[in-house]
Amino acid sequence: MLKVMITDDEIQIRKGLRMKVDWKDEGFEIVQEASNGQEALALLQTTEVDVVLTDIRMPKMDGIELAKRCNEEFPHIKVIVLSGYSEFEYVRSTMKEGVKDYLLKPVAPDELVEVLRKVRKEIEDEKKKLAESAQIRWLASTHLQEVQEQYLLHLVKEEWFELNMVHERLRQLHLEELSHERVKVRFLSVEMREYDENPARLKEMWLPFKMLCKEIVQTHTGTYTFYDPSHPNMIQLIHLIESNNDSTTTLVKEIQKNVKSLLNVETVIGIGNMVSGIREFKTGYISSLLAWSQSQIGSLSQVIDETEIKEEIFEFPVDFERKLTNAIENADFPSFKEKLNNFMGETEKQSILSFSYMANRVLFLLGSLAKKYDMETKDIQNTLWNCQQSIWELNSQRKVIKHLYQLAESIIEKVRLTRFSNGKLIVDSIRNYLDKHYANEISLTTLSELFHINSAHLSETFKNHIGKNFSDYLVNVRIEKAKQYLNDKELKIIDVANLVGFSSSGYFSTVFKKHVGQTPVEFRNSIDEID
């Protein structure tokens, strides 16, 4: 129902207007009456109103002044003026002051109904446009958030080399505050649990749970979310710690309180150790997962703070991951096994917590390699999950190492096939990598390091199989993705440029026109013409 205020200094006229039409049938409800413009404005401060029906001549403040003030202070309100015949031209001249329509006294019921229907249609059309605009804005923010989440997951689980490139990408995605050299953050692993452990119920509640967590996070500056497919029913948070003000506890309490009261499900939250700088993000993420893994089985809401369990410094040599990667990329399982066993086999010298941390770092590395070689099959996912489960058990180090060996062997077998496929499988893997990471700063040197191939040989092989060099292929992927983003009118051209990996809108426009024949603005306008 649209809400109406009747303003007239004569009470009998106000009563008459109430009786002239069936307001409810026309979709209206009279919620207030006022005897002059001044009184009406005071009521509008506390009452939600869509339409004001006002006489033109009133004491203290007349209808024209009321319309003008409504136009300034409540622009969404439609004002309909009632006037005598002698005032007709005067009223018409004031339409620009906020008067939406006018009726001559005495008001005929059919004329009043006609004006009300016209105003109602206008209000409904405006609300529809506002809803569509809000939907576009939501989609625009959703696009950005999705790319942000994908990149944060990439930072904590996959290989990356150039720190300056990471800083640039974080800037493009409006995540600059995470790129500061001494930034301090905590990771939180937030799992949803249900009383009866009913999978169907958990599946049904996953989307509301995820959206609620994101809404809460939006009220906490410097907090971001991402989703790790390896951990179902769980959302991951990165929480920026300001100097001398760790608000993690407040955030955790708010999540648990709202999820319980609004969704009637429990939450188990693992709080990781505070870490400094991007290079420590993997350590921080794993520590939150380790905290979560020490929760009690069942649906009881719990908070496990890693720092309260044991303050332990995890030492993970910088070159260790590189040595393991080299062994796998060279299809040398004995070398991988020897290095892993030398580093992790001495279990008597490690705590269970330290061993679990190391195992997770190796598992992240192997998962990243499996993804790079496009091995995200059901069997590989099961192997990853089984390995993760054995780590969470915290009681069988040999079992964990055995799972890591099995996973490494599977990846090495794929590497061998790739190496002996006359370049086809390696090119497929590179193309798959480019399709997923097109927005990152990628050079031929980066690819050659990632796939352990001479850059000149890689360039030649890629062009032989694809028909174009890798840089042209990457630009084409970016341009096609940009076309999709340009459909969202709320995204600025610089936003689209950043989302697809261009650092400036000018360079993006130049490249886009070269490939499409139109500038991004012209392409967007052409979409409107087709629609």
N, C-alpha and C positions, 0 to 999 in steps of 0.2 A: 504494500500500500504506500502511495506517495502521500506525504504529510503536508497539510495546508494550514495557513494562518489567515484569518479574516480580520482586516483592520478597517474600522469605520467608527466615527464618533457617535453614531446613532445605533443604539442597541436593537431597535426594531428592524433596521436594515440588515444587521448581522444575523438576526433570527430568520429573516426572510430568505437570505442567501442559503442558509442551512437547509431550508425547505424546498428550494427551487429544483434541486436535482437529487437523484439517489447517488450520493457520493461514493458509497461502498461499491455499487455496481460499476461505477466509472473508474474504480481503482484508486480512490482517494480517501483520506481520513482527515477530518478537521481536528487538529490537536491543540490549537490556541486561538484566542481572540484578543484584540487590542483596540483601544479607543483612539489612539493617535500614533504617529510614526515613532515618537520617542519611546513610548511604551512597547511598541513592536520590536524596536532594536534591542531593548533590554531583555525581552523574552527570547529573542534569537540567540543571545549569548549562552542560554542554557537549554534550548529546545532544538531538536533536529527538525528542520523544515525544508521542504522542496519547493513549495509554491506559496507566494504571498498575494492575496487578493485584497487590494486596498482602494479606498475612496481617495479622490484627489484633494478634496478640501477638508482639512482637519485642523484643530487647534494644536499649538506647540510645534508640530512638525507635519507638513502636508505629505501627500502621497508621492509627489515628484522627488522631494528631498529624501524620503524613505527609499525610493527606488535607487537614487544615486548612491546613498550610503550602503545599501545592499550590494550594489554592483562593486563597490570598493572593498567591503568587508566580508561579504558572503557571495562571491561571484557565481556559485552554483545555483543559487536561488532564482527562480523565475518569478518576476513581478507582473501581475495583471492589474491594470488601473481601471477604476470605474469613474466615469465622468459625465457631466451634462453636455448637451449638444453644443452649447456655446464654447466649450473648452476643447472641442474636437481637434482643431488645428494645433492648439497649444500642446496637447498630449502627443500628437504625431511628431512634433518637433523635438520632443524629449525622449523619443525611442532610443536614441544613442546613449542616454543616461542610465540605461538599465531596464527600461520598461519593455517587457517582452510582447505584451499585447494589451488591448484596451476594449472596454465594453461600454456602451451608452446606457445611461439610466433612463427609464427603469429597465433592469436587466431581464431579457427574455430567457426562459429556461433552455430553449433549443440553442440559442446563441452561446450561453454559458457552457453547455455541454460540448459544443463544437470547439470552443477555445480550450477547454480542459483536455479534450482528446488530442488536440494539436500539441499542447504543451507536454502532455504525457508521452507522446511519441518522441518529441524532441529530447526529453529527459532520458527515455529508454535508449535512444540512439547514442546519446552522450555516454551513458553508463556502459554501453556495449563497447564503444571505442576505448573508454578508459580501461575496461577489462582486457581488451585486445592488446592495448599498449602495455599494461602490466604483465600480460603473458609474454610479450616480446622481451620486455626487460628481464623477466625471470629466465627466459630461454638464453638471453645474452649472458646473464650472470652464471647460468648453469654451464654454458659452453666454457667460460673461463674457469669455473670451478673444476670441471672435468679435466681440463688440461693441467691445471695446477695439481690436482690429485695424482694424475698419471706421472707428472714429473717428480713429485715428492716420493712416490713409490720407487721410481727409477733411482733417485738419489740414495735411498736406504737399502736397495736390494741388488742393484746392477753395477756394472763396471762404468766408470767415468774417469777421465784423465785430466783434462785442462781445467783448473780451478777458475781461471778468468772467464772461461766459457760458461761455467756453471753460474757465476755471478751475473753474467749478462742475461742468461735465460731467466734467472730469478727476477731480474729487473723487468724484463719484458712481461712476466706473468704477475707483476705487482706483488712480488714476494721479497722485496728488497731487504726488509728487516731481518730476514733469515740469512742474508749473505754477509752480514758484518763479521769481521774476523773473530771477534770475541763474543759473539752472540751466545747466550746461554738458554738452553731449552730442556724441557722434559718431554718424553714420549709417554702417552697413556694408551694402553690397550683396553678397550671397553667392550666387554662381551655381554650379549643379551642371553639370559637364561629363563626358562619357563618351568612352572611348578611340576608339571607332569612329564617334562622332557619330551613333549609332543612335537615331532618334526614338522607336521602340517601347521601347527599353531605358530611355531617359530618362523616358518616360511611366510606365513600370513602377516606376522608382526614385523618382519625385517624392514620393509620400506618405511612404515611409520616410525620405527626405532631410529633408522638412519636419518630421516628428515628431522626428527625431534632433536637428535644430537647436533645436527648442523645448525638448527635454529638457536640452540643454546650457545654454541660456539660463536655465532655471529655477534653475541652480546659481550664476548670476551676478546678484547683487542689482542692481536698477536697470537691467535690460536687458529690452527688449520686442521682439516681432516683429510684422511685418505683411506682407501680400502685395499686390503691385501687379500687376493683370492685364496691364498694359502690358509686363511683363518676365517672360516664362515661364521656368521652371526656375530661378527666383531667389526668395530670401526676403530681406526687408529687416529690419535690426536697428537699434534705437535704444539706444545704450549710454551710460548716465549716467557722467560723469567726476567723481569725487570730488576734493576739493582735494588737490593734490600727489600724486595717485595715479591715473595713467592706465593702467588694466588692459586696454586694447584689445588689445595684442599677445598677452597671455595668452589672451584669449578667442578670437582668430583662430587661434592655434596649436592650441588644443583642438578647434575646429571642424574644421580641416583634418586633424588626426591621426585623429579619430574617424570622420569621413566616409570617409576613405581606408581605414582598417582594418576598419570594420564594413560599409560598403556597396561598397567597391572602386570608387569614382568620385572624380573630381578636383573641386577647388573653386577658383574664381577669386573673390577678395574685393577689392572696392574700398572703401577706407577714406576717408571724407570729412573735411573740415576740422572742427575743433571749433567749435561755435557756441554762443551764449548766448541763452537765452530762446526762448519759443514762436514769436515773430515771425520768428526766424531758422531755423526748422525746414525751410522750403522750400529755403533756401540750403544747409543741411547735407545734405539728401537729394540734391539735384542734384549736389553736389560728390562724393558717394560714387558716384553713377552715372557721373560724368565720369571718376573714377579707374578704375572698372571698365572703361569704354569704351576705355581705353588699354592693356588687356591684349593679349597676343599671341594670335593665332588658334591654336587647337589645344586639346588636352585636358590640357596640363601645368598642374598646380596653381600658382597665382600669387597674390601679394598686392601690390596697388598702393596705396600711401599717398599721398593727394593732397598732403599737406603736404611730402612728400619730393620731389615733382615740381617744384612751384613755389608759393611762398607768394604768393597774389594776392588782393587785396580786391575783391570784386565789388560794384559800385555799381548798384543797381537802384532808381530813384526810387519812393518810396512811391505817388505818384499816377499812375505810368505804367500799371499794371494797370487802375486805375479808368478812365483815359482810353480805353484799348483796349476795355474792357468796355462803356463808354458808347457808343462808336462802333458796336459790334456790336448792342447792345440797341436802338439807334436805326436799325438797318439801313442804316448809312452806311459802305459799303465804301471810298469814296474817303478818308474821314477816317481809317479804320483803316489803310489803306495808307500814307497820308502820315505818320502818327504812327510806324508801325513802321519805315518807311524812314528817317525822320529820326533815329530812335534807333539802329537796327541797320545802316543802310545804309553808315555811315562805317566800313567794315571796316578801312581802313588805320590807324585810330586804336585798334584793339582787337587783343588777342592772340587766337589761335584758341580758347584755353581760355575767355577772357572771353566771346567770341561764343557759344560752345557753351552756357555757363551762361545767357546772356540768352535764347537760342533755347529752351532747356528751360523757362525760366520762362513764356515766351509759350505754348509747347506745353501746359504744365500748365493755363494759363488757358483755352485753347481747348478742351482736353479736358473741363474742368469745365463750361464752357458747353454743350458738346455733350451732356453727361450731364444737365444741368439741363433741357434741352429734349427729353429722351428721344430722343436721336439715336444711341443705341448700336447702330447697324446694322452689318452686316458691311462695307459700303463705308466708313463713317466709321472703323471700327476699322482697316481697311487703310490709309486715309489717315493716321491717327495713327501707325501703325507705320512707314509709308514716310518720314514726316517725322522720326520718331525715328531711323531708320536713317541718313538723310542727315546728321543732327547728329553721329552717332557717327563718320561718315567723316572728319570734321574737315578736309575739304579743299575743300568747295564751299559757300561762304556763300550764293551766289546761289541755288543749288538749295534750300537750307534755307528761305530767304525765300519762294521760289516755292511750296513746300509749305505754308508758313504762310498765304500768301495764299489758296491753294485751299481750305484747311480753313476759314478765316474766311468765304469766300464761301458755302460749304455751310451754315454755321451761320446766316449772315445770311439766306439763302433760307428757312430754317426759321423764323427770327424774323418775316420778312415774312408767311409763311403763317399764323403764329400770330396776328399782329396783325390780319389780315383774315379771321379765322375766326369773327367775332362772339363772341369770348371762349371758344369751345369748346377750341381747342388750348392757349390759355394756361392754362385751368383744368386740362386734362389734364396739362400740364407741372407745374403747382403740386401737383396731387394725387400725381403720380409723385414729386415732391420730398418731400412729406410722408410718403409710404409708405416712403421710404428713410431719412429723417432724423427720424422721429417722436420719437426719444428726445432730440434736441437741444432746447435752449430756442428756440422759434420763436414770434415774435409777428407780428401783421399788419404792423407797421412793417418787420420783417426781410424778410418776403416782398415787400413793395412795393419795398424797396431792391434785393433780388435780381433781381426781374423788371421793375424800372423801370416800375411802374404806380402810379398814385395809390391810396393805401390804401382810401379810401372806394369808389372804382370797383372795386377788386379784391374787396373784401368783398361788394359787391352782385352782381358777375358770378359769383363763386364760388357764392353762395347760389342764384342763378337756375339754374345748371347742375347743382348737386349736390343741392339741396333742403335744405341746412343750411349754417350758416356755417362758416368754416374751423376755428374753435376746437372746435366740436362734432365736426367730422369728425376732427380730430387726436386728441381724447380717445377717440373710438370706436376708432381705429387702436391707440392705446396700450392700451386695455382688452382688445381682442382678442388682442394680443400678450401681455399679462399673463396671460391665461387659459392660453396655451401654457406660459409659464414656471412657472405654479403646479402643473403636472403634475410638476415636479421637486421632490421632497420636501426635498432637501438645500439648496435655495435658501430663504433666510429671506425674510420678507415685505418687509423693507427692501431686500434684494438685488433682488427683482422690481421694487419701486418705482423703484429707481435705474436698472435696466436699461431700463425703458420711459419714463424721463424725469421721474419725480416725485422731488422733493427730500426728502420725508418720508413715512414709512410711514402716519402718521395721516391726512394729506391724501389719500394714495393710497387708503386704506381707505374714506374718506368718498365719494370719487368713484366707486370701484368699486362700492360698495353702491348708490349712486344709479342706476347704469346696469345692474347685474346683479341687484339685489335681495338680494344676499348680501355679507357681508364677504369679503375674500380667504381668510381662514381657513375660513369656512363653505363657500366654493366648493371649496377644496381637500379638505375633509372629504367633501363630496358626491361628489367624484370617486372617493374610496375606497369609498363606499357602492355606487356603480354598478359598480365593478370587483368 
